[in-house]
Amino acid sequence: RDIGVTGVQTCALPIWWCPAGTFLMGSPPAEWKRAVDEDQVEVTLSRGFWLLETEVTQLMWETIMGNDRPLHWSAEAGLGDQYPAYRVSGWDAQRFCEVLTTQLRQQRQFVRQL
């Protein structure tokens, strides 16, 4: 589902709910070009989570973080609303998620599903 986020501007965030559950991760033994370290294992997610369908775009970043465009974004590597937000540190990525979650809860668009 798309949710709208309003900040400096407005943008849609295509997100999907991933429910808790159990699934197989890895490659089946007969898969073509399978590496030896790709054994299938059973994985259980005890809680569901929301997953963004695409990478975070520069429009999404600026909408959530304000006009806080990283200085190292350049026209050479790509600038524009549809370009990905690149060279973002792990700390900045975590901060983005925290700010996004807060905004969505304030706008009552973010429903915690169990």
Rosetta blueprint (number, residue, H / E / L):
1 R L
2 D E
3 I E
4 G E
5 V E
6 T E
7 G L
8 V L
9 Q L
10 T E
11 C E
12 A E
13 L E
14 P E
15 I E
16 W E
17 W E
18 C E
19 P L
20 A L
21 G E
22 T E
23 F E
24 L E
25 M E
26 G L
27 S L
28 P L
29 P L
30 A L
31 E L
32 W L
33 K L
34 R L
35 A L
36 V L
37 D L
38 E L
39 D L
40 Q L
41 V E
42 E E
43 V E
44 T E
45 L E
46 S L
47 R L
48 G L
49 F E
50 W E
51 L E
52 L E
53 E L
54 T L
55 E L
56 V L
57 T E
58 Q H
59 L H
60 M H
61 W H
62 E H
63 T H
64 I H
65 M H
66 G L
67 N L
68 D L
69 R L
70 P L
71 L L
72 H L
73 W L
74 S L
75 A L
76 E L
77 A L
78 G L
79 L L
80 G L
81 D L
82 Q L
83 Y L
84 P E
85 A L
86 Y L
87 R L
88 V L
89 S L
90 G H
91 W H
92 D H
93 A H
94 Q H
95 R H
96 F H
97 C H
98 E H
99 V H
100 L H
101 T H
102 T H
103 Q H
104 L H
105 R H
106 Q H
107 Q L
108 R L
109 Q L
110 F L
111 V L
112 R L
113 Q L
114 L L
